[in-house]
Amino acid sequence: MTTKPLLEVEGLKKYFPVKKGMLGRTVGHVKAVDDVSFYVNEGETLGIVGESGCGKSTTGRMLMRLLEPTEGKVVFDGKDLTSLTSDEMRKTRRDIQMVFQDPYASLNPRHTIEKILEEPLIVHGIDNPKERKKKVREFLEIVGLSAYHAKRYPHQFSGGQRQRIGIARALMTNPKLIIADEPVSALDVSIQSQVLNLMQDLQKEFNLTYIFIAHDLGVVRHISDRVGVMYLGRMVEMAASEQLYAKPLHPYTQALLSAVPVPDPDYQKEQILLAGDIPNPANPPSGCTFHTRCPHKMDICTKFAPQLVEQDSGHSVACHLYSDQVDNDIKQMEGSL
Amino acid sequence: MSEFVPKADGIAVMKVEKTVGPWREAWNGFKKSKVAVVGMCIVLFFILLAIFGPLIAQEGINDQVLKDRLLPPSSEYWLGTDDLGRDILSRIIYGARISLWVGFFSVIGSVVVGSALGIIAGYYGRWVDTIISRIFDIMLAFPSILLAIAIVSVLGPNLRNALIAIAVINVPNFGRLIRSKVLSIKEDEYITAAKGIGMKDARILVSHILPNSMAPVIVQGTLAIATAILEAAALGFLGLGAQAPMPEWGKMLADSKDFLHSAPWTMIFPGLAIMLTVLGFNLMGDGLRDALDPKMKS
């Protein structure tokens, strides 16, 4: 590894307590994110995919501490974000910005575009009013809008244009890392590619690092250098983009990839159909959480959860199918019990 | 203002500079409703009456001309005179000042206090919310006019204390309204976005949450002015609000109740004044509601 990771996440967990009864007793926990670890190198794009409810957005929000992690460490640029006071964290957000899913809800309807874009600068005390106004116009041009749009209100723009504004807002403070939480899933397919291309251009221009959260594998493949697949709060597979799409290891990833539509009507493909629904994260299955739907289920799967282990270089998977040392796994687990 | 602006793809498109802010848009919507505009005209009429009244009305509204007692409307006394020979028209004109003053300031008082409490309760939630909400519940458990009477009895019967009482009894209404609005707004993504930018709580409250929760308050406030005027009149009628010889409309009604049969004009005209003002505010409030918050329409 030549570059040092910009962001390192270790054992990140988020348990939401389930309260019941008059006294609000905690009767259990929804394990929205359960022991997730990964890293992102400077200048690269990490895609995180998974179906809805698998904890990918929760993970994104915890990285910025918009949600407080239950456990785990987030090291950004050498600083442990989880140990910062809320005021220090607030100031650190200058370097980590977020692009949101719904371009209709993420812009204050009562503010003009100028005010929306200016706000991050005001909050962090960057530039004087005149420079700020100039910068707003500059960034509007950069994201493909025009300077005269500054005086308009959000409702006068289309979804794609609004998402461009959302991206411009994230860029204003010149951040190092941008967490994009399903930035294109609310847009039309034709607009999606425009926004994705814009994001890629901006990445080159400003040397940005992206964490790109999405449920659309095609979109993630287009933009990501590396991809992590999440299932029920856990990271089940992680690999370089080409590797993952060429040779998916985890049965869940295989099923996901077989479900991606191919734009060729004559193409006959074998689709792996998963039975059943995603289990309730308040009461996850024992062992490997995927065993209830897995076509290759083994006995061990119901008993022990597999660890994320590197198979090829840079290709990690959490599945007993690939552990040569299943026995070792068992010993390890028994030892820890 | 319009000009040709070349677009990136080379096609010149007509750019029409028309930035309509949310408030301007609401005004355009408001104008469409005839009834609301009529309401606004009535309200404006009474406001102008209150401001310029002294120029129109006769001097000495409290001067008693005992030879002219209980005269019916005539060319000299347009709306007749009361039992002490005072000109009713002049007293009603001066009364507009008192009623509107009480209406506006009591509502401003309850909006300020209610909004502050409601925003804090809604935004911070948890035990802060529980305490504030329970206080509101306790206050709402009393019939409002009874609570007002109790407050005035403690503070002493005069117009200022009546105003304070009316402001106090309306606080929970505004507090709850704002609280519920804040609860929904704080889940909006632009609030998360504001936090993500690194904004402080205080700034989020003032610059994002407050402006977006104001629409229902303006509507409720307009309607509450009408109720406040009625409540002030009721307190005046009971002798707990304005004291003689103040030309307060409710007080005028109370003073004239003994002459209902012999001189009905002493009662009809102050009553009409109250009714018209309240009607004006209500019509205007309904129009505002339709313009500002179409979802609230029943």
Interface residues (C-beta under 8 A of the other chain):
Chain A: R61 M64 L66 R90 K91 T92 R93 R94 Q97 M98 F100 Q101 D102 A105 S106 L107 N108 P109 R110 T112 E119 P120 V123 H124 G144 S146 Y148 K151 R152 Y153 Q156 G166 R169 T173
Chain B: V5 A8 K15 E17 T19 V20 G21 P22 D188 E189 Y190 T192 A193 A194 K195 G196 I197 G198 M199 K200 R203 S207 H208 P211 N212
